[in-house]
Amino acid sequence: LGKPTARQERARPGAAQHEDRPGFQYDHEAFLGKEEARSFDQLSPEESRERLGKIVDRIDDNEDGYLTTEELKNWIKRVQKRYIYENVAKVWKDYDLNKDNKIAWEEYKQATYGYYL
């Protein structure tokens, strides 16, 4: 099973080192997705490691116990695509004012610029 390894074992010589501190929220969200990242922020370090281990297993498409750059890229693309679809679904409700599952230009203008009009 794919398990995260110690940072020293993962780092490539000459590669920029990533530091896990509050300034790296973007990476956290890219890897987990915005909602999932927020839930991870509430976990203890032990729970976080356990859940990340399960995610690593899901990312490891060829099940060799290691993550390739391609596997990681594919995972991040899936997470970002899921975030986009979820965000569109949430916003759609706000724009589809008459709830007919279509957004007319007037609905869009009202939802976007209503307080200006």
Beta strands, then each sheet from edge to edge (+ up, - down):
end
